[in-house]
C-alpha cells in the first residue's frame, strides 16, 4: 500500500515573530499584538514568553493586562504580516505544486512524490524558512491532513519554553490510530471545549474511546455524523491537498449615499452583510477561518480588522458576532462612516464541525439549510429572520 506524505506547516507565534524582526528589541520579551484594552480589543498573538505566563490569543486585552501588568502591547503591522506570509508560501510552492494554504500562517503540502523522507523535507523547510524569511515554524508529518495538523498541535502544545518551539513531529504511516488513541478528545479537529464536555458526559475521554465505540451507539447519539466521526477518530482522512478553484475570500460591502453615524444602522448593515457572505459560502460549499471587517471614513481613510477563529465557519451569527467585536476596536459611537464591508478568508471545503452534540449548533445548521433552500426556490425575500422583519417595520 502506498501512503501519502503530507506536511502541515505552522509558523510559530507568527504575528509576534514578524514584530521581532521589525523590532529586535522585542525578542525574548513578554509582549502581545492586538487591539486596545479600552476598545474591547483582544490578543491576536503573543510571544512564547507571554504564553509561559498564562496569556493566550483571543483573550480580551484588558484581562491580559490585569493578568500580566508588564505585558507590552504592540499594535500589529498587518500589511507586513501579509508580505511575510507570501514569502513563506512561495518557498512551499517552490518545494511542491501541491500546496493548500489554510490561514495566513498555516499550510499543507503534499510531498508524496519527492524521494526524501518526510522528516528530511520538514527539516529542510524549517531551515530554509528561518534563513530566507527569518521566521520559526513547526511541522507535523503524516499520511493525511487531519493527522498532520494534530501532530503539529501536539508537538507545539507539549513545548513549555519561552522561545519558539520549532518542533517537528512525524506520525509513521499505519500508526495514525495508535497516535490519536491516547489524546484527549478536544485534540480531534473540530471538537471545541463545549462539545468536548458533552462527549465526556457520554464517556468519551480520549480519541481512542470514540474509535472503539460501537457504531450503533454513535448513531444513536450523533445521528448521520457517526460514520464521519468514527473515521476521524481512526485517523482516516482521504481529502486531497488543495482547494479547487482560486477563491481566496468571499466578501460584500456597501457604500452609503450619505455618511452614517447611527449605531443601530451600522449594526443592521453589518448583520445583513454577514448574512450575504455566509449564504455565498454555503452555496459554494465553503467555510472560512478568518473574519475581516472593512470600514471607511468620509475622508476615504480605510481601515481593516480581522480575527482568526478556532474553527472555520459559514454561520451567519458566528460571522456577525465576530464582526461586531472588530467594529468596536476601530469605531467610536458618533463617528461618521462612508463604507462597511464584511469578508471571510482562509477558505476550505466545508467539513462537518464536530460540535454535533451542541443542540444550538445543530438547530442553526438545519435552519440555515432550510432558509437557503427556500430562497433558492422562491426568491431571496420569501423568508426572513425576526430581526429582518423588525428592520422592515422600522423603515
Protein Blocks (a to p, Z undefined) as FASTA:
>chain_A
ZZddddddddehkllmmmmmmmmmlgopacdedddfklopacfbdcfklmmnopaehiaf
klmmmmmmmlccddddfklmmmmmmmmmmmmmmmpmcdcdfbfkbccddfklpmbdfklm
mmmmmmmmmmmnopacdddddfbfklmmmmmmmmmmmpcbfbdfkiacdddehilmmmmm
mpcfklpghiafklmmmmmmnopabfklmmmpcfklmmmmnommlmmmmmmmnopafbde
ddedjbfbdcdddddfbdcfbfklmmmmmmmmmmmmmmmmmmnopacfbdcdddddfkop
acddddddfbdcfbfklmmmmmmmmmmmmbcghiacfbdcdddehiadddddfklmbmkl
mmmmmmmmmmmmmmmmnojklpccfklmmmmmmZZ
